[in-house]
Amino acid sequence: MTKTVILHADDVGMCHGANVAYLALFRAGRIDSGSVMVPCPWFPEIAAEARCDASLDLGVHLTLTSEWPAYRWGPISTRSPASGLMDGDGYFPPNVATLRATVKPEAALAEMRAQIDRALAMGIDATHLDTHMGAALAPEILPHTLDLAREYRLPLLLPRAIDSYLGVLKLGEVDRGLYADAFAMMSEAGMPVIERFAMTPNRDVTAENYSDIVVPGGEGITFVSLHPNAPGDIEAITAAHPRQKPEWRIGEYQRFGDGTMQAVMDAHGVARSGFRVLRDRWRG
């Protein structure tokens, strides 16, 4: 078994710069897939691109939170406060802990289904499911997320090495046994296996700083969650956030685009894969 990575762009559709970065990097062969945030303002732009370009490898970034202080989005399935999907201003909660305290699981199911259905209806040939800030993997929602993955026959990002994922998510208290059971069910169903998760390290985008995420420590498939963004709007979006800076998102767009990170992977014999081939192999 070889070391394989899926270089993946999260947050496509979140803003115009995220769309520009995904399209440029994917079409240049620098990344392998991305996932769309259906409730976000710039989703229609990426959906229009997908209708014209069947080669795009795009999943649905199931979205139940809205974290930026001055740039918000909310559910597309309901406007009822009883759903527990909205804060006092009518947007998704800013973090998973707040969502877990209020959400009605059946409302989360309806919202996630609505997001998948809208993506498909607007021309995206969805290749997989993953989740914004891990919200769809919260224990209260996880069974519904698994049901949707099986119903739509879409691979779900839930790695075997679950601590590699839970270690970067802020879900609060969880029973890790739930995720082991979920992974076992997915494997039994023949769903593609992701071994581990790695994410943007939120520091200067250099070959040295990023080599540990693009060169996995073990064999099998590693999902590498990136957040590339072309400059222009991300600077304003991040301005009010106390911990987020635009430089690393713009830096990922630049360093992965100029071939720096591909050279690192080539030097270590790392292979690459997208989700479309994994989905089609499972369905086939």
ZAVEX-109640 format. One record per residue (C-alpha): x, y, z; residue in three letters. Coordinates in steps of 0.5 Angstrom, whole numbers, padded with zeros to 4 digits, always signed. Layout:
BEGIN
XYZALA ...
% end
This chain:
BEGIN
+0000+0000+0000MET +0003+0007-0002THR +0002+0014+0002LYS -0004+0017-0002THR -0007+0024+0000VAL -0013+0028-0003ILE -0011+0035-0003LEU -0018+0038-0002HIS -0021+0045-0002ALA -0026+0046+0004ASP -0031+0052+0004ASP -0032+0053-0004VAL -0038+0057-0005GLY -0036+0061+0002MET -0034+0067-0002CYS -0031+0069-0009HIS -0024+0068-0007GLY -0025+0061-0005ALA -0028+0059-0012ASN -0023+0063-0016VAL -0018+0059-0012ALA -0021+0052-0012TYR -0022+0053-0020LEU -0015+0055-0021ALA -0012+0050-0017LEU -0016+0044-0019PHE -0016+0046-0027ARG -0008+0046-0026ALA -0008+0039-0023GLY -0005+0042-0016ARG -0011+0040-0012ILE -0016+0034-0012ASP -0022+0036-0010SER -0027+0041-0006GLY -0033+0041-0002SER -0039+0047-0003VAL -0042+0051+0003MET -0049+0051+0000VAL -0052+0056+0004PRO -0047+0061+0003CYS -0047+0067-0002PRO -0043+0065-0007TRP -0045+0058-0008PHE -0049+0060-0014PRO -0043+0062-0018GLU -0039+0055-0016ILE -0045+0051-0018ALA -0046+0055-0025ALA -0038+0053-0026GLU -0040+0046-0025ALA -0046+0046-0030ARG -0041+0048-0035CYS -0035+0043-0033ASP -0037+0036-0031ALA -0029+0035-0029SER -0030+0038-0023LEU -0029+0034-0017ASP -0034+0037-0011LEU -0037+0034-0005GLY -0042+0038+0000VAL -0039+0041+0006HIS -0045+0040+0010LEU -0046+0047+0014THR -0049+0048+0020LEU -0045+0053+0023THR -0043+0060+0021SER -0037+0063+0025GLU -0035+0069+0022TRP -0037+0075+0026PRO -0039+0080+0020ALA -0040+0075+0015TYR -0046+0070+0016ARG -0051+0065+0013TRP -0057+0061+0016GLY -0061+0055+0014PRO -0064+0054+0007ILE -0069+0049+0010SER -0073+0053+0015THR -0074+0059+0019ARG -0077+0056+0025SER -0073+0058+0032PRO -0076+0051+0034ALA -0071+0048+0030SER -0065+0050+0034GLY -0061+0051+0028LEU -0061+0059+0029MET -0058+0064+0034ASP -0062+0070+0036GLY -0060+0074+0029ASP -0063+0068+0025GLY -0056+0065+0023TYR -0053+0058+0024PHE -0050+0058+0031PRO -0042+0061+0031PRO -0039+0054+0034ASN -0041+0047+0035VAL -0042+0047+0042ALA -0047+0052+0042THR -0051+0048+0036LEU -0051+0042+0040ARG -0054+0045+0046ALA -0060+0048+0042THR -0061+0043+0035VAL -0066+0038+0034LYS -0063+0033+0031PRO -0069+0032+0026GLU -0068+0039+0024ALA -0061+0038+0022ALA -0063+0032+0018LEU -0068+0036+0014ALA -0063+0042+0013GLU -0057+0037+0011MET -0062+0033+0006ARG -0064+0040+0003ALA -0057+0042+0002GLN -0055+0036-0002ILE -0061+0036-0006ASP -0060+0044-0008ARG -0053+0042-0010ALA -0055+0036-0014LEU -0061+0040-0017ALA -0056+0046-0019MET -0052+0042-0023GLY -0046+0039-0018ILE -0045+0032-0019ASP -0043+0031-0012ALA -0037+0026-0010THR -0037+0026-0003HIS -0040+0029+0004LEU -0036+0032+0009ASP -0037+0037+0014THR -0036+0045+0016HIS -0033+0045+0023MET -0035+0038+0024GLY -0042+0040+0026ALA -0045+0034+0022ALA -0041+0029+0026LEU -0043+0031+0033ALA -0046+0025+0037PRO -0053+0028+0036GLU -0053+0029+0029ILE -0048+0023+0027LEU -0053+0018+0026PRO -0057+0022+0021HIS -0050+0024+0017THR -0049+0017+0016LEU -0056+0015+0014ASP -0055+0021+0008LEU -0048+0018+0006ALA -0051+0011+0005ARG -0058+0014+0002GLU -0054+0018-0003TYR -0048+0013-0004ARG -0043+0019-0003LEU -0037+0017+0001PRO -0037+0021+0008LEU -0030+0024+0011LEU -0030+0020+0017LEU -0022+0017+0018PRO -0020+0011+0021ARG -0015+0014+0026ALA -0021+0018+0029ILE -0016+0022+0034ASP -0013+0025+0028SER -0020+0029+0026TYR -0023+0030+0033LEU -0016+0033+0035GLY -0017+0039+0031VAL -0025+0039+0032LEU -0028+0043+0038LYS -0034+0038+0039LEU -0034+0038+0046GLY -0035+0032+0050GLU -0036+0026+0046VAL -0036+0018+0046ASP -0030+0016+0041ARG -0033+0009+0041GLY -0039+0012+0037LEU -0034+0014+0031TYR -0031+0007+0032ALA -0038+0004+0031ASP -0039+0009+0025ALA -0033+0007+0021PHE -0034+0000+0022ALA -0041+0000+0019MET -0038+0005+0013MET -0033-0001+0012SER -0038-0006+0012GLU -0042-0002+0007ALA -0036-0002+0002GLY -0035+0005+0003MET -0028+0008+0001PRO -0023+0008+0007VAL -0020+0014+0009ILE -0014+0013+0014GLU -0013+0020+0017ARG -0014+0027+0017PHE -0009+0033+0016ALA -0011+0040+0016MET -0008+0047+0015THR -0003+0048+0020PRO -0005+0056+0021ASN +0002+0058+0020ARG +0006+0061+0014ASP +0006+0057+0008VAL +0012+0054+0007THR +0015+0047+0005ALA +0018+0046+0012GLU +0011+0048+0015ASN +0007+0044+0011TYR +0011+0038+0009SER +0008+0034+0015ASP +0001+0034+0012ILE +0003+0033+0005VAL +0007+0027+0007VAL +0003+0023+0011PRO +0006+0019+0017GLY +0003+0012+0015GLY +0000+0008+0009GLU -0007+0009+0006GLY -0011+0015+0004ILE -0010+0022+0008THR -0015+0027+0007PHE -0011+0034+0007VAL -0016+0039+0009SER -0014+0046+0006LEU -0017+0053+0005HIS -0014+0056-0001PRO -0017+0063-0002ASN -0015+0068-0008ALA -0014+0075-0005PRO -0020+0080-0005GLY -0025+0079+0000ASP -0022+0074+0005ILE -0019+0080+0008GLU -0025+0083+0010ALA -0028+0077+0012ILE -0023+0075+0017THR -0022+0082+0020ALA -0027+0082+0026ALA -0024+0075+0028HIS -0020+0075+0033PRO -0015+0069+0031ARG -0016+0068+0024GLN -0011+0072+0019LYS -0012+0072+0011PRO -0005+0071+0010GLU -0005+0063+0011TRP -0011+0062+0006ARG -0008+0066+0001ILE -0001+0063+0002GLY -0004+0056+0001GLU -0007+0059-0006TYR +0000+0061-0008GLN +0004+0056-0005ARG +0000+0050-0008PHE -0001+0054-0014GLY +0007+0055-0016ASP +0008+0047-0015GLY +0012+0048-0008THR +0008+0043-0005MET +0008+0038-0011GLN +0015+0038-0011ALA +0015+0036-0003VAL +0010+0030-0005MET +0014+0028-0011ASP +0021+0028-0007ALA +0017+0023-0002HIS +0014+0019-0007GLY +0007+0021-0005VAL +0001+0019-0009ALA -0006+0023-0010ARG -0013+0021-0011SER -0019+0025-0012GLY -0026+0023-0009PHE -0030+0022-0016ARG -0026+0015-0017VAL -0027+0013-0010LEU -0034+0014-0011ARG -0035+0011-0017ASP -0031+0005-0015ARG -0036+0004-0009TRP -0042+0005-0013ARG -0040+0001-0019GLY 
% end
